[in-house]
Amino acid sequence: MLLGEANSTGHGTLKRTLGAGNLVALGVGAIIGAGLFVRTAAAAAQASGPGVTLAFIVAAIGCVFAGLCYAEFAAMIPIAGSAYTYAYTTMGEFVAWVIGWALIMEYALGAATVSIAWSEYLNKLLEVFGTSIPYNLSHSPFESAVVNGVTEHGLINLPALLVIVALSLLLVKGTQESALFNAVVVVLKVVIVLVFIAVGWQFIDPANHTPYLIPENAEPVKNAAGDVVRSYTEWNKHGVGGILGGAAIVFFAFIGFDAVSTAAQEAKNPKRDMPIGILGSLAICTVLYILFGHVLTGVANWREFADPALGGEASVTYAIKAHMPGYEWMGTAVTVAILLGFSSVMLVMLMGQSRVFYSMAKDGLMPKAFSDLHPVSTRPTNPT
């Protein structure tokens, strides 16, 4: 019955408009967010040192096994809904209902969380130009902070709300338009990553890559007060164990490739295109991650990122300002890349959520309204 639905055409079915290139772009859009810019330095400082490149490889191998499973299922059962549909086919309605709601929560909460981070980085970008969004209009009612000596209380996170609404309206417009927007965003953020790699390569100091793995007897990192902030005595904080510890940290930078499978029913040739989209996006992101990690740990010594303030969001900007004179403008470019990354991640998550709603409604596990399609564009009319 599912295969019959997958092969059916006409009114009431999703239109097959996505090629292999669109699916690869969706995968890259979902995978490359802020994780590349945040988790790389954190993994290097906490466990792997310059060997963070090897940590990326280990994490990628783990993701490949999951990607192969998704690719095979998506090619064999090219129906919207991803893991929900596969569970429905093999284990029945109850298990599928549980997994379907787990996916809906994942995509909904994921998009909401990313939209909050998007709002924060938008303010960082605006500060470069000497302006910012007022605190009460960029934070929730549950947040407060001291700004210029005055306690400010949040009212509504307006940028986060508006970006979710804008991306939802784009999805309502149609799948092709959403795929085109995502492709443009992906190209822009990948270009920024490549520019950082190309420019940063000139500033690599080979001494920063020696030794390549954190030694077992590595001296702990202390702050200005003399307190230890990082130690490397545990098995997963140095040597080969450090590679595994780093892989656990950077693994989160790969999450998102599974969302490609939610678009299986809209792929032109799912048996060929879905494996290309899922595994192709994983391969591209892995290469970019390895090159990025190699350059970042070559430009700045991994011990510099051991400071908690530099081992996360500020790491790339710090490396640029401290070790790449004349290229301070790249710090702003990195902020733009993070904003673009967040945008494409939210778009793919919202798209995936609407497709899970659609599949569950088609199976009678959600109100029928969620399976209604627009008569012309054949996209879900109730997508979020």
C-alpha positions as CSV (number, residue, x, y, z in Angstrom):
1,M,0.0,0.0,0.0
2,L,2.8,2.4,0.9
3,L,4.7,1.7,-2.4
4,G,1.4,2.2,-4.3
5,E,1.0,5.6,-2.5
6,A,4.7,6.4,-3.4
7,N,4.1,5.7,-7.1
8,S,0.7,7.5,-7.3
9,T,0.4,10.9,-8.9
10,G,-2.2,13.6,-9.2
11,H,-4.3,15.4,-6.7
12,G,-3.7,14.5,-3.0
13,T,0.0,13.5,-3.5
14,L,3.2,15.5,-3.0
15,K,4.8,16.7,-6.2
16,R,8.2,15.2,-7.1
17,T,10.3,18.4,-7.7
18,L,13.6,17.7,-5.9
19,G,16.7,16.4,-7.7
20,A,19.9,15.0,-6.2
21,G,21.4,18.5,-6.0
22,N,18.5,19.9,-4.1
23,L,18.7,17.0,-1.6
24,V,22.4,17.4,-1.1
25,A,21.8,21.2,-0.5
26,L,19.1,20.3,2.0
27,G,21.5,18.0,3.8
28,V,24.3,20.5,3.9
29,G,21.8,23.2,5.0
30,A,20.7,21.0,7.9
31,I,24.2,19.9,9.0
32,I,26.3,23.1,8.8
33,G,25.0,25.4,11.5
34,A,26.9,26.9,14.4
35,G,28.3,23.5,15.3
36,L,31.3,23.9,13.0
37,F,32.3,27.3,14.5
38,V,31.6,26.4,18.1
39,R,32.3,22.7,18.6
40,T,35.7,22.5,16.8
41,A,37.6,24.6,19.2
42,A,35.8,23.0,22.2
43,A,36.8,19.5,21.1
44,A,40.4,20.6,20.4
45,A,40.7,22.3,23.9
46,Q,38.9,19.6,25.9
47,A,40.2,16.3,24.4
48,S,41.7,16.1,20.9
49,G,44.1,19.0,20.4
50,P,45.1,19.3,16.7
51,G,43.8,15.7,16.4
52,V,40.2,17.2,16.2
53,T,40.5,16.4,12.5
54,L,40.7,12.7,13.4
55,A,37.8,13.2,15.8
56,F,35.7,14.5,12.9
57,I,36.6,11.4,10.9
58,V,35.5,9.1,13.7
59,A,32.2,11.0,14.2
60,A,31.6,10.9,10.4
61,I,32.1,7.1,10.3
62,G,29.4,6.7,13.0
63,C,27.1,9.0,11.1
64,V,27.7,7.1,7.9
65,F,26.2,3.9,9.4
66,A,23.1,5.8,10.4
67,G,23.1,7.5,7.0
68,L,23.3,4.2,5.1
69,C,20.2,3.0,7.1
70,Y,18.3,6.2,6.3
71,A,19.4,6.1,2.6
72,E,18.3,2.4,2.2
73,F,14.9,3.0,3.8
74,A,14.3,6.3,1.9
75,A,15.1,4.6,-1.4
76,M,13.0,1.5,-0.5
77,I,10.0,3.3,1.0
78,P,10.1,6.8,-0.6
79,I,7.3,8.3,1.6
80,A,7.4,11.6,3.5
81,G,7.8,11.0,7.2
82,S,11.3,9.6,7.6
83,A,11.7,7.3,10.7
84,Y,7.9,7.6,11.4
85,T,7.1,5.9,8.1
86,Y,9.8,3.2,8.5
87,A,8.4,2.4,12.0
88,Y,4.9,2.3,10.7
89,T,5.9,-0.2,8.0
90,T,7.8,-2.5,10.2
91,M,6.5,-2.2,13.8
92,G,2.9,-0.9,13.5
93,E,0.9,2.1,14.5
94,F,1.7,2.5,18.2
95,V,5.5,2.5,17.8
96,A,5.1,4.8,14.7
97,W,2.9,7.2,16.7
98,V,5.5,7.5,19.4
99,I,8.4,8.0,17.0
100,G,6.3,10.4,14.9
101,W,5.7,12.7,18.0
102,A,9.3,12.3,18.9
103,L,10.3,13.7,15.5
104,I,7.7,16.5,15.7
105,M,9.1,17.5,19.1
106,E,12.7,17.3,17.8
107,Y,12.0,19.5,14.8
108,A,9.8,22.0,16.6
109,L,12.0,22.4,19.7
110,G,15.1,22.4,17.5
111,A,13.8,25.1,15.3
112,A,12.7,27.2,18.3
113,T,16.1,26.8,20.0
114,V,18.0,27.7,16.9
115,S,15.7,30.8,16.3
116,I,16.8,32.1,19.8
117,A,20.4,31.7,18.9
118,W,19.7,33.3,15.5
119,S,18.3,36.3,17.4
120,E,21.5,36.6,19.5
121,Y,23.8,36.4,16.5
122,L,21.7,39.0,14.7
123,N,22.3,41.4,17.6
124,K,26.1,40.6,17.4
125,L,26.0,41.5,13.7
126,L,24.1,44.7,14.3
127,E,26.6,45.7,17.0
128,V,29.3,45.8,14.4
129,F,27.3,48.6,12.7
130,G,26.8,50.4,16.0
131,T,23.2,49.4,16.7
132,S,21.2,46.6,18.3
133,I,17.7,45.5,19.1
134,P,16.5,46.5,22.5
135,Y,16.8,43.8,25.2
136,N,13.1,43.6,25.9
137,L,12.3,43.0,22.2
138,S,15.0,40.3,21.8
139,H,14.5,38.1,24.9
140,S,11.6,36.2,26.5
141,P,9.6,37.3,29.5
142,F,11.6,34.7,31.6
143,E,14.9,36.4,31.0
144,S,16.5,39.5,32.6
145,A,20.0,41.0,32.7
146,V,21.9,44.1,33.8
147,V,22.5,46.4,30.8
148,N,24.5,49.6,31.4
149,G,23.8,49.3,35.1
150,V,20.1,48.9,34.7
151,T,18.2,45.6,35.1
152,E,16.3,44.9,31.9
153,H,13.5,42.4,31.6
154,G,12.6,40.6,28.4
155,L,9.1,41.0,26.8
156,I,9.2,39.0,23.5
157,N,12.0,37.6,21.3
158,L,10.8,39.4,18.2
159,P,13.6,38.4,15.8
160,A,13.2,34.7,16.7
161,L,9.5,34.9,16.2
162,L,9.8,36.8,12.8
163,V,12.4,34.5,11.3
164,I,10.2,31.4,12.2
165,V,7.2,33.1,10.6
166,A,9.2,34.1,7.5
167,L,10.6,30.7,6.9
168,S,7.2,29.1,7.5
169,L,5.6,31.4,4.9
170,L,8.4,30.4,2.5
171,L,7.5,26.7,3.0
172,V,3.8,27.6,2.4
173,K,4.8,29.2,-0.8
174,G,6.2,25.9,-2.2
175,T,8.9,23.3,-2.1
176,Q,10.8,24.5,-5.1
177,E,11.0,28.1,-3.7
178,S,12.2,26.7,-0.4
179,A,14.8,24.5,-2.0
180,L,16.1,27.5,-4.1
181,F,16.3,29.7,-1.0
182,N,18.1,26.9,0.9
183,A,20.5,26.4,-2.0
184,V,21.5,30.1,-2.1
185,V,22.0,30.1,1.7
186,V,24.1,27.0,1.5
187,V,26.3,28.4,-1.2
188,L,26.9,31.6,0.7
189,K,27.8,29.9,4.0
190,V,30.1,27.3,2.3
191,V,31.9,30.1,0.5
192,I,32.6,31.8,3.8
193,V,33.9,28.6,5.3
194,L,36.1,28.1,2.2
195,V,37.4,31.6,2.4
196,F,38.4,31.1,6.0
197,I,40.2,27.9,5.1
198,A,42.0,29.5,2.1
199,V,43.1,32.6,4.0
200,G,43.8,30.8,7.3
201,W,46.0,28.3,5.5
202,Q,48.6,31.1,5.0
203,F,48.8,31.6,8.8
204,I,49.2,28.0,9.9
205,D,52.1,27.6,12.3
206,P,53.4,23.9,12.0
207,A,54.5,24.2,15.7
208,N,50.8,24.3,16.7
209,H,50.3,20.8,15.2
210,T,53.1,19.3,17.3
211,P,52.3,17.1,19.1
212,Y,49.3,16.2,17.0
213,L,47.5,14.5,20.0
214,I,47.4,15.8,23.5
215,P,50.1,14.0,25.5
216,E,49.2,12.0,28.6
217,N,51.4,14.2,30.8
218,A,50.0,17.5,29.3
219,E,50.2,20.3,31.8
220,P,46.8,21.5,33.0
221,V,45.5,24.9,31.9
222,K,45.1,27.5,34.6
223,N,43.3,30.8,34.7
224,A,44.7,34.1,35.9
225,A,43.9,33.2,39.5
226,G,45.9,30.0,39.2
227,D,42.8,27.7,39.3
228,V,42.8,24.7,37.0
229,V,40.2,25.1,34.2
230,R,41.3,22.1,32.0
231,S,43.1,18.9,33.0
232,Y,44.0,16.0,30.7
233,T,44.5,13.0,33.1
234,E,41.3,11.1,32.1
235,W,41.7,8.5,29.3
236,N,39.3,10.4,26.9
237,K,41.2,13.7,27.4
238,H,44.5,12.7,25.7
239,G,46.0,10.5,23.0
240,V,43.8,8.1,21.1
241,G,41.2,8.3,23.9
242,G,41.1,12.0,23.3
243,I,40.1,11.4,19.7
244,L,37.1,9.4,20.9
245,G,36.3,12.1,23.5
246,G,36.5,14.8,20.8
247,A,34.3,12.7,18.4
248,A,31.6,12.8,21.1
249,I,31.8,16.6,21.2
250,V,31.9,17.2,17.5
251,F,29.2,14.6,16.7
252,F,26.5,17.2,17.3
253,A,27.9,19.2,14.4
254,F,26.8,16.4,12.1
255,I,23.2,16.2,13.2
256,G,20.6,17.1,10.6
257,F,21.3,14.7,7.7
258,D,18.4,12.5,8.7
259,A,16.0,15.4,7.8
260,V,16.7,14.8,4.1
261,S,14.7,11.6,4.3
262,T,11.5,13.5,5.2
263,A,11.5,14.8,1.6
264,A,11.7,11.3,0.0
265,Q,8.2,11.6,-1.4
266,E,9.2,14.8,-3.2
267,A,12.4,13.4,-4.8
268,K,12.2,12.9,-8.6
269,N,14.1,9.6,-8.5
270,P,14.2,8.5,-4.8
271,K,16.1,5.2,-5.4
272,R,19.0,7.2,-6.9
273,D,18.6,10.6,-5.4
274,M,18.0,9.9,-1.7
275,P,21.3,8.0,-1.1
276,I,23.1,10.7,-3.0
277,G,21.4,13.4,-0.9
278,I,22.0,11.9,2.5
279,L,25.5,10.4,2.0
280,G,26.6,13.2,-0.4
281,S,25.9,15.9,2.2
282,L,27.7,13.9,4.9
283,A,30.7,13.5,2.7
284,I,30.9,17.2,1.8
285,C,30.4,18.4,5.4
286,T,33.1,15.9,6.6
287,V,35.7,17.3,4.2
288,L,34.9,20.9,5.1
289,Y,35.0,20.0,8.8
290,I,38.4,18.3,8.6
291,L,39.9,21.2,6.6
292,F,38.3,23.8,9.0
293,G,39.7,21.9,12.1
294,H,43.1,21.7,10.6
295,V,43.3,25.4,9.8
296,L,41.8,26.5,13.1
297,T,44.2,24.5,15.3
298,G,47.1,25.5,13.0
299,V,46.3,29.3,13.2
300,A,45.9,29.2,17.0
301,N,47.4,26.7,19.5
302,W,44.7,24.4,21.0
303,R,45.7,25.4,24.5
304,E,44.5,29.0,23.8
305,F,41.0,27.6,23.4
306,A,41.2,26.0,26.8
307,D,39.8,29.2,28.3
308,P,36.1,28.5,28.6
309,A,35.4,32.0,27.2
310,L,37.3,31.1,24.0
311,G,36.5,27.4,23.6
312,G,33.0,28.0,22.2
313,E,31.3,30.8,20.4
314,A,34.2,33.3,20.4
315,S,36.9,30.8,19.2
316,V,37.0,31.5,15.5
317,T,36.7,35.3,16.0
318,Y,39.5,35.2,18.5
319,A,41.8,33.2,16.2
320,I,41.2,35.7,13.4
321,K,41.8,38.8,15.5
322,A,44.8,37.3,17.4
323,H,46.6,35.5,14.6
324,M,45.4,36.7,11.2
325,P,46.3,40.5,11.1
326,G,44.6,42.4,8.3
327,Y,41.7,40.0,8.1
328,E,39.6,41.2,11.1
329,W,36.7,41.6,8.7
330,M,36.4,37.8,8.6
331,G,35.1,37.9,12.1
332,T,32.0,39.6,10.8
333,A,31.9,37.2,7.9
334,V,31.9,34.3,10.3
335,T,28.9,35.8,12.2
336,V,27.1,36.1,8.8
337,A,27.9,32.5,8.1
338,I,26.5,31.4,11.4
339,L,23.3,33.4,10.8
340,L,23.0,31.8,7.3
341,G,23.7,28.4,8.9
342,F,20.9,28.9,11.5
343,S,18.5,30.0,8.7
344,S,18.9,26.9,6.6
345,V,18.8,24.6,9.7
346,M,15.5,26.1,10.7
347,L,14.1,25.8,7.2
348,V,14.9,22.1,6.9
349,M,13.6,21.4,10.4
350,L,10.3,23.1,9.7
351,M,10.0,21.3,6.4
352,G,10.7,18.0,8.1
353,Q,8.1,18.7,10.8
354,S,5.4,19.5,8.2
355,R,6.1,16.3,6.3
356,V,5.8,14.2,9.5
357,F,2.5,15.9,10.2
358,Y,1.4,15.1,6.6
359,S,2.3,11.4,6.8
360,M,0.7,10.9,10.2
361,A,-2.5,12.6,9.0
362,K,-2.5,10.4,5.9
363,D,-2.4,7.3,8.2
364,G,-5.2,8.6,10.5
365,L,-2.9,9.3,13.5
366,M,-3.3,13.1,13.2
367,P,-6.3,15.3,12.2
368,K,-7.0,15.1,8.4
369,A,-6.4,18.8,8.0
370,F,-2.6,18.2,8.2
371,S,-2.7,16.0,5.1
372,D,-4.5,18.6,2.9
373,L,-2.5,19.8,-0.1
374,H,-2.6,23.0,-2.1
375,P,-4.3,22.2,-5.4
376,V,-1.6,23.9,-7.5
377,S,1.7,23.7,-5.6
378,T,0.8,20.4,-3.9
379,R,2.5,21.4,-0.7
380,P,0.9,20.9,2.7
381,T,-1.6,23.7,3.4
382,N,-1.1,23.3,7.2
383,P,2.7,23.0,7.4
384,T,3.6,24.0,11.0
